[in-house]
Amino acid sequence: MRQLSTDVLIVGAGGAGLYAAIEAARRGAKVLLLDRSLIGRGGATIMAQMTVAAAVGPEGTDHWQNHLNDTLAAGRGLCDPDLARLLCEDGVEVIREMDRWRVGWARDGAQFAVVQAPGHDRPRCVYVDFLSTGPAVSKTLRAVAQRTPGITRLGDALVTDLITTNGAVTGAVALHVESGQALSIAANATIIATGGLTSLYRRNSASANMTGDGYALALRAGADLIDMEFVQFFPIGHLAPRLIGMDPIMWDPFRYKLGGRLLNGLGEEFVERYGSTDSGRYVVTRDLATYAITKEAAAGRGSPNGGAWLSFRHIPPAQLRTAFGPVIDRLAANGIDLARDDVEVSPIAHYHMGGIRVDKHMATSVAGLYAAGEAVGGANGANRLSGNAITEALAFGRAAGRSAAEQSTGPGLDADAARAAAQLIVAEGVPCNTAALFVRLQAVMSDHAGPFRTSSGLAAALNEVHALLAEAGPVPPGKPRPHDLARTDWFVLRQALLVAQCVILAAAARTESRGAHQREDYPHLDNDWTRNHILRLTAGGLHLSSIPVPVVP
Ligand SMILES: Cc1cc2nc3c(=O)[nH]c(=O)nc-3n(C[C@H](O)[C@H](O)[C@H](O)COP(=O)(O)OP(=O)(O)OC[C@H]3O[C@@H](n4cnc5c(N)ncnc54)[C@H](O)[C@@H]3O)c2cc1C
């Protein structure tokens, strides 16, 4: 087994992991930044095309407190106020620092160009034109990380277990995909920055490596998870006609720039039937739009493929060309002329509000273990505002990097525990179609733990997850070999099945509807449920409890 050691180990090199690496290294720590994919090119950050929210508009027009008020309101009473404040207050500084690093935020004269996104009370979202926000953020952070002394980068390494010594996390064990062998890393501090879990759903906006690994790693190491039931579905994911080479969630900025109309199969605007005030502009929040589109389709008034129509036909063609810029030509290559054609859209799994429970220093309840980015739960409560996720990744990454750099030397890696975890990586098992099992998991999560849930559906989902666990077996299939995807998928499935149970258990226990969690059998918000769910893995299995939401100071 190859053995490495570092001051700070960062698992996941998206926006959060890269910012954490830069911050820890510039505070003097030796950093190992590790990713199962290529550094800075896997996960969600590089895929994000739209906007980043922070109160950086022209002088005197906004304040982070306004952003915080909107974030708390969107979170439907469940936000952790310290984390939400950190996101909004520190968000301003990280967006400005990214600007100094030449990310290329669009400008309006000398000021940042800011647009208004749903749920924000004023224009507050910066972007890099056209649809280049995530790639520009990733490229900038990759460049800064590359020139910052003290950061070692390692791709193709899938962390399978964290190692604890006397109750503290002291490093990790990883499957080195290129060789098929195990790798152990001793670290004083470890930061989980592995992003979200939306690949657990059939229709998702995710890259294949967003399978919730970090939640399972933290849980198995003794950390708490919070509010795992809150999966955000993006309401207007592209559904039809076929769109090649373009992001399925690209419609969002154009809808709120231009006021695209959402129509049902009968050509009627319908969002207002569901208690919102869309009225031709894109002001309805994501949870309400998801609800409205799904309900309309269920009532038999959907578009031909079971979603809704998105129409820009009322906008003059010249205005469409100005707003869409080069995107209009890419749409034309797909046979779509927005002056003539409507497109079909429907909800798609997009972001996870729940995750690892941390304090405002990004510390978990386990010594030596920190988390950052989408892997963290609680900042966005029951529903996330548009643009808050990249800000969260950057601000939380910076905070985690700072805390981890200050971590004093730990008890050292427990060699026996590391060897035991490594044994699983090189164990030989019977053949098993792990990819097919993963597809079954996506199906059951979509059908029963998706935007709408019922107690019987969630019970059926839990049974299927237990069946999948039995079929996956206790060891990976075959022998260790370089680039063996069936074995890699087995480790991913092992974590995903644990994470799926967390989502299902928390969703079944929350007998109300709130934000992204909608129960058909409990359709109303219940004030007694203004509580956070906490999940812990004990010797007896998963243990779920609920606590009152911390009071907003
Ligand atoms: C298509 C799309 C568009 C989006 N658009 C926007 C937007 O416009 N504005 C906005 O604010 N938000 C947007 N979001 C959400 C936002 O991009 C993410 O929440 C944010 O980028 C998450 O950053 P992160 O660093 O926490 O995780 P990620 O960027 O997802 O990075 C996680 C990394 O962890 C690695 N990893 C995972 N498991 C392991 C493991 N076991 N071992 C080693 N490495 C591992 C992955 O390979 C990946 O590189 C969008 C998301 C998607 C999918």
The ligand as an SDF file (V2000), in Angstrom:
LIG
                    3D

 53 58  0  0  0  0  0  0  0  0999 V2000
  -25.2900   21.7050  -14.0730 C   0  0  0  0  0  0  0  0  0  0  0  0
  -25.1750   22.5110  -12.7970 C   0  0  0  0  0  0  0  0  0  0  0  0
  -25.3340   23.8910  -12.8400 C   0  0  0  0  0  0  0  0  0  0  0  0
  -25.2380   24.6590  -11.6740 C   0  0  0  0  0  0  0  0  0  0  0  0
  -25.3670   26.0230  -11.7490 N   0  0  0  0  0  0  0  0  0  0  0  0
  -25.1740   26.7820  -10.6360 C   0  0  0  0  0  0  0  0  0  0  0  0
  -25.1740   28.2080  -10.7090 C   0  0  0  0  0  0  0  0  0  0  0  0
  -25.3170   28.7870  -11.7740 O   0  0  0  0  0  0  0  0  0  0  0  0
  -24.9900   28.9130   -9.5580 N   0  0  0  0  0  0  0  0  0  0  0  0
  -24.8000   28.3090   -8.3430 C   0  0  0  0  0  0  0  0  0  0  0  0
  -24.6160   28.9950   -7.3310 O   0  0  0  0  0  0  0  0  0  0  0  0
  -24.7730   26.9520   -8.2670 N   0  0  0  0  0  0  0  0  0  0  0  0
  -24.9470   26.1820   -9.3640 C   0  0  0  0  0  0  0  0  0  0  0  0
  -24.9050   24.8140   -9.2640 N   0  0  0  0  0  0  0  0  0  0  0  0
  -24.5730   24.2090   -7.9730 C   0  0  0  0  0  0  0  0  0  0  0  0
  -23.0840   24.4030   -7.6730 C   0  0  0  0  0  0  0  0  0  0  0  0
  -22.3620   24.2950   -8.8940 O   0  0  0  0  0  0  0  0  0  0  0  0
  -22.5560   23.3790   -6.6720 C   0  0  0  0  0  0  0  0  0  0  0  0
  -23.3510   23.3350   -5.5220 O   0  0  0  0  0  0  0  0  0  0  0  0
  -21.1280   23.7290   -6.2450 C   0  0  0  0  0  0  0  0  0  0  0  0
  -20.3230   23.9690   -7.3800 O   0  0  0  0  0  0  0  0  0  0  0  0
  -20.5480   22.5910   -5.4140 C   0  0  0  0  0  0  0  0  0  0  0  0
  -19.1610   22.7960   -5.2650 O   0  0  0  0  0  0  0  0  0  0  0  0
  -18.3340   21.7620   -4.3850 P   0  0  0  0  0  0  0  0  0  0  0  0
  -16.9150   22.1720   -4.4930 O   0  0  0  0  0  0  0  0  0  0  0  0
  -18.9520   21.6360   -3.0540 O   0  0  0  0  0  0  0  0  0  0  0  0
  -18.5350   20.3480   -5.1140 O   0  0  0  0  0  0  0  0  0  0  0  0
  -18.1820   19.8800   -6.6030 P   0  0  0  0  0  0  0  0  0  0  0  0
  -17.8300   21.0030   -7.4870 O   0  0  0  0  0  0  0  0  0  0  0  0
  -19.3000   18.9800   -7.0170 O   0  0  0  0  0  0  0  0  0  0  0  0
  -16.8400   19.0320   -6.4090 O   0  0  0  0  0  0  0  0  0  0  0  0
  -16.8300   17.8330   -5.6780 C   0  0  0  0  0  0  0  0  0  0  0  0
  -15.6010   17.0310   -6.0930 C   0  0  0  0  0  0  0  0  0  0  0  0
  -15.4620   15.9260   -5.2030 O   0  0  0  0  0  0  0  0  0  0  0  0
  -14.9730   14.8090   -5.9290 C   0  0  0  0  0  0  0  0  0  0  0  0
  -15.3110   13.5900   -5.1830 N   0  0  0  0  0  0  0  0  0  0  0  0
  -16.5360   13.1160   -4.8740 C   0  0  0  0  0  0  0  0  0  0  0  0
  -16.4320   11.9960   -4.1520 N   0  0  0  0  0  0  0  0  0  0  0  0
  -15.0970   11.7320   -3.9940 C   0  0  0  0  0  0  0  0  0  0  0  0
  -14.3630   10.7120   -3.3360 C   0  0  0  0  0  0  0  0  0  0  0  0
  -14.9570    9.7030   -2.6890 N   0  0  0  0  0  0  0  0  0  0  0  0
  -12.9990   10.7510   -3.3890 N   0  0  0  0  0  0  0  0  0  0  0  0
  -12.3640   11.7440   -4.0550 C   0  0  0  0  0  0  0  0  0  0  0  0
  -13.0280   12.7450   -4.6900 N   0  0  0  0  0  0  0  0  0  0  0  0
  -14.3780   12.7540   -4.6480 C   0  0  0  0  0  0  0  0  0  0  0  0
  -15.6700   14.9120   -7.2710 C   0  0  0  0  0  0  0  0  0  0  0  0
  -14.9700   14.2170   -8.2760 O   0  0  0  0  0  0  0  0  0  0  0  0
  -15.6900   16.4390   -7.4980 C   0  0  0  0  0  0  0  0  0  0  0  0
  -14.5860   16.8600   -8.2570 O   0  0  0  0  0  0  0  0  0  0  0  0
  -25.0040   24.0260  -10.4300 C   0  0  0  0  0  0  0  0  0  0  0  0
  -24.8540   22.6430  -10.3780 C   0  0  0  0  0  0  0  0  0  0  0  0
  -24.9310   21.8810  -11.5470 C   0  0  0  0  0  0  0  0  0  0  0  0
  -24.7720   20.3900  -11.4650 C   0  0  0  0  0  0  0  0  0  0  0  0
  1  2  1  0
  2  3  1  0
  2 52  2  0
  3  4  2  0
  4  5  1  0
  4 50  1  0
  5  6  2  0
  6  7  1  0
  6 13  1  0
  7  8  2  0
  7  9  1  0
  9 10  1  0
 10 11  2  0
 10 12  1  0
 12 13  2  0
 13 14  1  0
 14 15  1  0
 14 50  1  0
 15 16  1  0
 16 17  1  0
 16 18  1  0
 18 19  1  0
 18 20  1  0
 20 21  1  0
 20 22  1  0
 22 23  1  0
 23 24  1  0
 24 25  2  0
 24 26  1  0
 24 27  1  0
 27 28  1  0
 28 29  2  0
 28 30  1  0
 28 31  1  0
 31 32  1  0
 32 33  1  0
 33 34  1  0
 33 48  1  0
 34 35  1  0
 35 36  1  0
 35 46  1  0
 36 37  1  0
 36 45  1  0
 37 38  2  0
 38 39  1  0
 39 40  1  0
 39 45  2  0
 40 41  1  0
 40 42  2  0
 42 43  1  0
 43 44  2  0
 44 45  1  0
 46 47  1  0
 46 48  1  0
 48 49  1  0
 50 51  2  0
 51 52  1  0
 52 53  1  0
M  END
$$$$
